[in-house]
Amino acid sequence: MKSCLKKRHLFTGLFCILFLNVYAAPRELLVNPEKPESWLGKVEPAPQYERGKGPCFVLYGGYPTVFRYKTLIPVDAAKTYTYKVTMRTLDPALPASGYLGFYLYDKNKRSIRYCEVLPLANSKSQVVSARKGDKFLMIKKFDNFERFKTFVVAFHAKDDFSDIPNSDVSPAISKVLDNGDGTLRIELKKPLTKDYPAGTVTRFHSPYTVPMYYLASGWMPVEGKECVAKMQGVSDKPGIPSVKFWKGTKYVQPMIWFGNWNRIPKKGAKLLVDGISFTVSE
């Protein structure tokens, strides 16, 4: 009888441990989010507009007005992260839009930009000539090069994309010209900052230098909209997924932008932000 009871208690204990591990409540990662000094950028508390969803902040001004958490938070590729924010327009006559996202950083706490993780298919080539101070470079011609007239060139590209995030990118391209001798002349908006030896492998990338800004967007209603971004760890592939942090991410800063590039609020519009939470679960 005692043996049965011991086995039953052991089974119950093991079940409880497993249950707690699987169903443990998400852990909040933001420390003192109600304090203005916890945030960078436009930090203006608006206690007069609080609705019982924690501290309220108001964003307004030019696009984009940035509001981001001050501390870099380490992230684990095996865990799930949930970022929640409620955004609302103060005045229905002056609608406000907003973006929800993250600033991402690599293991050295270097910022990861959109252009560093988004390669363009079938754009591999090699340097013929690329010299510091020149506003152009020469590369070997490849098929359908006409598609890449407004992008950037990433150097030291790898077939397996192990170079991504690749911060060794050229200034933005202004023009791509066919030299007629098997090479292309890539004209740049700014000079190259260093030399690249002939034969250096290149790849074309997106030209944008923004962070991960697009996880929620749009005009925000007066009654408020809860915006939720659920991130299932870190991607092991290039690109800009919406359910994983970009390849190479080790740290993040939750952020909000006032305004959308295609929905720019009118002067006087104000965006209210509350219900801020960033949690991790197994």
C-alpha positions as CSV (number, residue, x, y, z in Angstrom):
1,M,0.0,0.0,0.0
2,K,2.8,2.4,1.0
3,S,4.6,1.5,-2.2
4,C,1.5,2.4,-4.3
5,L,1.1,5.7,-2.4
6,K,4.8,6.6,-3.0
7,K,4.4,5.8,-6.8
8,R,1.2,7.9,-6.9
9,H,2.9,10.9,-5.2
10,L,5.9,10.5,-7.4
11,F,3.7,10.5,-10.5
12,T,1.7,13.5,-9.3
13,G,4.9,15.4,-8.6
14,L,6.4,14.7,-12.0
15,F,3.1,15.6,-13.6
16,C,3.0,19.0,-11.8
17,I,6.6,19.7,-12.8
18,L,5.9,19.0,-16.4
19,F,2.6,21.0,-16.3
20,L,4.4,24.0,-14.8
21,N,7.2,23.8,-17.4
22,V,4.7,23.6,-20.3
23,Y,2.1,26.0,-19.0
24,A,4.2,28.5,-17.1
25,A,2.9,32.0,-17.4
26,P,4.9,34.2,-19.9
27,R,7.6,36.3,-18.2
28,E,7.5,40.0,-18.6
29,L,10.8,41.4,-20.0
30,L,10.2,45.2,-19.7
31,V,11.5,46.7,-16.5
32,N,9.6,49.8,-15.2
33,P,7.9,50.6,-18.6
34,E,5.9,53.3,-16.9
35,K,9.0,55.4,-16.3
36,P,9.9,57.9,-19.0
37,E,13.6,57.2,-18.5
38,S,13.0,53.6,-19.6
39,W,12.4,54.9,-23.2
40,L,14.3,56.7,-25.9
41,G,13.1,59.1,-28.6
42,K,9.8,61.0,-28.2
43,V,8.9,60.3,-24.5
44,E,6.0,62.3,-23.3
45,P,3.7,60.8,-20.6
46,A,0.0,61.5,-20.9
47,P,-1.5,60.5,-17.6
48,Q,-4.7,62.5,-18.4
49,Y,-5.5,59.8,-21.1
50,E,-4.8,56.7,-19.0
51,R,-7.6,54.1,-19.1
52,G,-6.4,51.5,-16.6
53,K,-4.1,49.8,-19.1
54,G,-0.9,51.1,-17.5
55,P,1.0,54.3,-18.3
56,C,0.0,56.2,-21.4
57,F,2.4,58.1,-23.8
58,V,1.5,60.5,-26.6
59,L,3.4,60.6,-29.9
60,Y,3.1,63.4,-32.5
61,G,5.3,65.3,-34.9
62,G,6.9,64.4,-38.2
63,Y,7.1,60.9,-39.7
64,P,8.6,58.9,-38.2
65,T,8.6,60.0,-34.6
66,V,10.4,57.2,-32.7
67,F,9.5,55.7,-29.3
68,R,11.7,52.7,-28.2
69,Y,12.7,50.9,-25.1
70,K,16.1,52.0,-23.8
71,T,17.6,48.6,-22.9
72,L,18.8,45.9,-25.3
73,I,17.0,42.7,-24.4
74,P,18.7,39.3,-25.2
75,V,16.6,36.9,-27.1
76,D,16.8,33.1,-27.5
77,A,16.2,31.3,-30.8
78,A,14.3,28.5,-29.0
79,K,11.8,30.8,-27.2
80,T,8.6,32.7,-28.2
81,Y,8.2,36.4,-27.6
82,T,5.0,38.4,-27.6
83,Y,5.0,42.2,-27.9
84,K,1.6,44.0,-27.2
85,V,0.7,47.6,-27.5
86,T,-2.6,49.4,-27.7
87,M,-2.6,52.4,-30.0
88,R,-5.4,55.0,-30.5
89,T,-6.0,58.3,-32.2
90,L,-6.7,61.1,-29.8
91,D,-8.9,63.2,-32.2
92,P,-11.1,61.5,-34.8
93,A,-10.8,64.6,-37.0
94,L,-7.0,64.1,-37.1
95,P,-6.4,60.3,-37.5
96,A,-3.0,59.0,-36.4
97,S,-1.2,56.0,-37.8
98,G,1.6,53.9,-36.2
99,Y,4.1,51.1,-36.7
100,L,5.0,48.4,-34.2
101,G,8.3,46.6,-34.4
102,F,11.9,46.2,-33.1
103,Y,15.4,47.5,-33.4
104,L,17.5,44.3,-33.8
105,Y,21.2,43.8,-32.9
106,D,23.8,41.1,-33.5
107,K,26.1,39.4,-31.0
108,N,28.3,42.4,-31.0
109,K,25.3,44.7,-30.3
110,R,25.6,46.2,-33.8
111,S,22.3,47.3,-35.3
112,I,20.9,45.0,-38.1
113,R,19.3,46.9,-41.0
114,Y,16.8,45.7,-43.5
115,C,19.3,46.0,-46.3
116,E,21.7,43.6,-44.6
117,V,19.2,40.6,-44.4
118,L,17.2,40.9,-47.7
119,P,19.2,39.5,-50.7
120,L,17.8,39.5,-54.2
121,A,17.7,36.2,-56.1
122,N,20.0,35.5,-59.0
123,S,22.1,38.7,-58.5
124,K,25.5,37.1,-57.7
125,S,28.5,38.6,-59.5
126,Q,32.2,39.5,-58.9
127,V,34.1,42.7,-58.5
128,V,36.2,43.8,-61.5
129,S,37.2,47.1,-60.0
130,A,36.1,48.9,-56.8
131,R,38.3,51.6,-55.3
132,K,37.9,53.8,-52.2
133,G,36.6,57.2,-53.0
134,D,35.0,56.3,-56.4
135,K,31.3,56.8,-56.9
136,F,31.1,53.7,-59.0
137,L,32.3,50.1,-59.2
138,M,32.7,47.6,-62.0
139,I,31.4,44.0,-61.7
140,K,30.9,41.1,-64.1
141,K,27.7,41.2,-66.1
142,F,24.9,38.7,-65.2
143,D,21.5,38.0,-66.7
144,N,18.6,40.3,-66.0
145,F,20.8,42.9,-64.3
146,E,18.3,45.6,-65.4
147,R,16.1,44.6,-62.3
148,F,18.6,46.0,-59.9
149,K,19.0,49.7,-60.7
150,T,17.9,51.1,-57.3
151,F,19.4,48.6,-54.8
152,V,22.8,48.2,-53.0
153,V,25.7,45.8,-53.6
154,A,26.7,43.5,-50.7
155,F,30.3,42.3,-50.7
156,H,31.9,39.0,-49.7
157,A,28.6,37.2,-50.3
158,K,28.4,33.5,-49.6
159,D,26.3,30.9,-51.4
160,D,25.0,29.5,-48.1
161,F,24.1,33.1,-46.9
162,S,26.4,32.7,-43.9
163,D,27.4,36.3,-44.5
164,I,23.9,37.5,-43.5
165,P,23.4,39.9,-41.8
166,N,25.9,41.5,-44.2
167,S,26.8,45.0,-43.1
168,D,29.5,45.3,-45.9
169,V,27.2,47.0,-48.4
170,S,27.7,49.8,-50.9
171,P,26.0,53.2,-50.9
172,A,22.7,53.2,-52.8
173,I,22.9,52.7,-56.5
174,S,21.8,55.5,-58.8
175,K,22.4,53.7,-62.2
176,V,23.5,50.4,-63.7
177,L,25.2,50.6,-67.1
178,D,26.2,47.8,-69.5
179,N,29.8,48.5,-70.7
180,G,29.3,46.1,-73.6
181,D,32.5,44.1,-72.7
182,G,31.0,41.6,-70.2
183,T,31.1,44.1,-67.3
184,L,28.6,46.5,-65.6
185,R,29.3,49.9,-64.3
186,I,27.4,50.5,-61.0
187,E,27.1,54.2,-60.3
188,L,26.6,55.1,-56.6
189,K,25.0,58.0,-54.8
190,K,28.0,58.3,-52.4
191,P,31.7,57.2,-52.7
192,L,33.0,53.8,-51.6
193,T,34.6,53.9,-48.2
194,K,37.2,51.2,-49.0
195,D,38.8,49.1,-51.7
196,Y,37.5,45.7,-52.8
197,P,39.9,43.3,-54.6
198,A,39.0,41.9,-58.0
199,G,37.1,38.7,-57.7
200,T,35.3,39.7,-54.5
201,V,31.9,38.0,-54.6
202,T,28.9,40.4,-54.7
203,R,25.2,40.1,-54.4
204,F,22.4,42.7,-54.7
205,H,20.3,43.6,-51.6
206,S,17.3,45.7,-50.8
207,P,18.4,49.4,-50.4
208,Y,16.4,50.1,-47.2
209,T,18.1,50.9,-43.9
210,V,15.1,50.7,-41.6
211,P,14.7,48.3,-38.6
212,M,12.0,45.7,-38.3
213,Y,9.1,48.2,-38.3
214,Y,6.2,46.5,-40.0
215,L,4.7,44.1,-37.5
216,A,1.6,46.3,-37.1
217,S,0.5,49.3,-39.0
218,G,-2.4,51.4,-40.2
219,W,-4.7,54.2,-39.0
220,M,-5.6,53.7,-35.4
221,P,-9.2,54.1,-34.1
222,V,-10.2,56.4,-31.3
223,E,-11.4,53.4,-29.2
224,G,-7.9,51.8,-29.6
225,K,-6.5,48.8,-31.3
226,E,-4.4,46.2,-29.5
227,C,-1.4,45.4,-31.8
228,V,0.3,42.1,-31.2
229,A,3.5,40.7,-32.6
230,K,4.3,37.1,-31.7
231,M,7.9,36.2,-32.6
232,Q,8.8,32.5,-32.7
233,G,12.6,32.9,-32.1
234,V,15.2,33.8,-34.6
235,S,15.2,32.9,-38.3
236,D,18.1,30.8,-39.6
237,K,17.4,32.0,-43.2
238,P,17.8,35.4,-45.0
239,G,14.8,37.6,-45.5
240,I,12.3,39.7,-43.5
241,P,9.8,37.3,-41.8
242,S,7.0,38.6,-39.7
243,V,7.0,35.7,-37.2
244,K,10.7,35.5,-36.4
245,F,13.4,37.9,-35.6
246,W,15.8,38.4,-38.5
247,K,18.8,36.1,-39.0
248,G,21.7,36.9,-36.7
249,T,19.5,38.7,-34.0
250,K,20.8,38.4,-30.4
251,Y,19.3,41.5,-28.8
252,V,16.2,43.6,-29.5
253,Q,14.6,46.9,-28.5
254,P,10.8,47.1,-28.7
255,M,9.7,50.2,-30.5
256,I,6.8,52.2,-31.9
257,W,6.8,54.7,-34.8
258,F,4.3,57.5,-35.1
259,G,3.1,57.6,-38.7
260,N,3.3,55.2,-41.7
261,W,5.2,56.1,-44.8
262,N,2.0,55.8,-46.9
263,R,-0.4,57.1,-44.2
264,I,1.3,60.2,-42.9
265,P,-0.8,62.0,-40.2
266,K,-1.7,65.6,-40.7
267,K,-0.2,68.3,-38.4
268,G,-1.8,68.2,-35.0
269,A,-2.6,64.5,-35.0
270,K,-1.7,62.6,-31.9
271,L,-1.2,58.9,-31.2
272,L,-1.8,57.5,-27.7
273,V,0.1,54.4,-26.6
274,D,-0.6,52.2,-23.6
275,G,-1.0,48.5,-22.6
276,I,2.7,48.0,-23.3
277,S,4.0,44.4,-22.7
278,F,6.9,42.3,-23.9
279,T,6.9,38.7,-22.7
280,V,8.8,35.5,-23.2
281,S,7.6,31.9,-23.0
282,E,9.2,28.5,-23.7
